[in-house]
Every structure is written in C-alpha cells, then in structure tokens.
Amino acid sequence: MISLIIDGRKVSVRKLSTVLDAARKLDIKIPTLCHHPALSPYGGCRLCLVEIKGSPKP
C-alpha cells in the first residue's frame, strides 16, 4: 500500500494504483474519457490533467 494526500485528505491505495484510482476512493470526481466504459482509451485529450506537487509540469 502507498499513502498520498489529495486536496488535504490522506488516502491509501495499492501499489501501482493511479491517481485517478486514489481520487475515486475519496469520491473526488476527475473528468476522464479514457476510463469511460463506452470509449476506447486514447490518452491524448488531457481532460483528466491534475497537478502533482514536486512533479515537473508537462
């Protein structure tokens, strides 16, 4: 398990989980198309872009 803080709230998730998985566990809604059940993953629209402190900006 790993722990992280999203919007001041601590959450623990399994190793290899995504930030989206962690946010969903906290019931935080992040808009996304790649994980929509009716669409194929694309990964280029940047709809789900989030800021991660200490990480370089894209």
C-alpha angles and dihedrals in degrees: 000000000000128000127217139165122238118184090343094309121115119225134175121212137169118276110268092032117136128239085249090057090051093047092050090052087059090045090246111151116224113179112238139165100186092068095045108122093224097050135068115242113262107162097199107091094077090213091137096048113146133179117247115195112237093018121111115254116252 
